[in-house]
Amino acid sequence: MQFIETRGNDGKKAKKVNFSDAILSPSASFGGLYVPEELPAFDRAFLDRHLGSSYKELAGAVLQAFGIDIDSSTIQAALERYDLFDDPSDPVPLVQIEEDCFVSELFHGPTRAFKDMALQPFGYILSKLAQQRGERYLIMAATSGDTGPATLETFKNQPNIQVACLYPDGGTSDVQRLQMVTEEGQNLKVIGVKGNFDDTQSSLKALLASKDFHDELALRDIKLSAANSVNFGRILFQIIYHIHSYLELARKGVIKIGDAIYLVVPSGNFGNALGAYYAKKAGVPIRKILIASNINNILTDWITSGVYDLTHRSLIRTESPAMDILKSSNIERVMFDKFGAERTKELFESLESEGKFVLTEEEAAQLREDFDATFSSDTEGEEVIALYANRGYLLDPHTATCLKAYRDLRVEQLPTVIYSTAEWTKFSPTIAKALGHRAEGDIEALKWISENQRVAIPPMVSGLFEKTIRHTIIVDKDSIKEEMLKFL
Ligand SMILES: *Cc1c(COP(=O)(O)O)cnc(C)c1O
């Protein structure tokens, strides 16, 4: 399978590239993204065939259907990363919380958030490719909390890859910070930046755009890649679990193969939702994908009105920080799929120059064939957390936004899967607050919830508080480059 560009070709880059090139150098012409030239069929016959498959078998079949240029032993070894999950035979459990509502738990990996689903196997493949080509790569990430730990964890001690991770000092939870600053691995660098996440992210963008920095990298024979969800390598692994959820409902006897279901996806950069869109397009019977947001509800506007407008917005900090995003990267891939390269380029140029784009009525209607959307405030989220905690199920604040979409947006009473993107342990002070307890920091919140709700704290979380801190550097925005050069 070949990959093409969402904003068309500039005559300098190749018009079509292999999967390996698309993931090693993920930026396409005109600032666009790579997308598969066509999709395989995950139709009824495929679903029937995989009713008895394990997660890894299904994943292997999905990757094979995409015909990517990665050898099968590398793919097998990459999929073995799912053996690090809590239950290797069931890495993504499906839990019933209502008569017709099921939670697909995507957080059973090493860093307790859904980023592990894709980053774990992706990290292995990227490092293997770099070794095969005899090239060295630098991955830089700015994180508000979940991407950083998952990126460090997947690449630690992997040959030919160095990772630098920038986080806003004081802007993450204790658990998230400890996951980063205690990480071992000679090839990792973690830098706290004075300022908020926006400052951190813009410093990284400035650094990546500076010729000076590129010259320094060239001098050291290091290439740049990216591990965020602009990289199709991550999206590929985010198609698999949507097919898996469907099969799980069939295995539980809730549906027969062919019956329609709803999916509810808590969204930020729209990578998770894009995976669902590709699964639907490839033939999985999904009636609609319901998009849940917090009050940074630009995706709700985009889907319900066709207007994407940054001009009257600034980012608001919420209790679901991984969804505090205004420029959502992966909507571009949906728009390309529906409206083509020329229109996509026009719309994103408008977004860059005027801070906004407006779809036609017809285009907006096309979007609503696949999606609907709503958003929740922090207070609404806390009510949902309290409601389900009283029934014995703990939801994290991101997952909690899904319940409103489940209640309000379904037109038919079809079985529904909502995605849980983080374990409660990553956002314990918010959960304690929802249950009426003001905690002083994560460790107190974790213990209080553990006792009150009779749930165990997993060892990789409780152990964090005893681990040696290995990364202590906290710098001003202006000193990031200097720190990076020391590391390289
Ligand atoms: C990253 C993340 C999201 C958003 O996922 P996207 O694919 O960027 O839409 C939601 N919840 C949690 C906990 C996350 O870490």
The ligand as a Gaussian input file, in Angstrom:
#p B3LYP/6-31G(d) Opt

LIG

0 1
 C       -4.628000      11.768000      24.017000
 C       -5.830000      11.572000      24.855000
 C       -7.134000      11.855000      24.373000
 C       -7.394000      12.438000      23.008000
 O       -7.155000      11.523000      21.978000
 P       -7.024000      12.020000      20.465000
 O       -6.685000      10.823000      19.693000
 O       -5.924000      13.051000      20.461000
 O       -8.332000      12.619000      20.083000
 C       -8.205000      11.615000      25.210000
 N       -8.029000      11.152000      26.473000
 C       -6.802000      10.879000      26.970000
 C       -6.684000      10.411000      28.372000
 C       -5.664000      11.074000      26.190000
 O       -4.444000      10.814000      26.708000

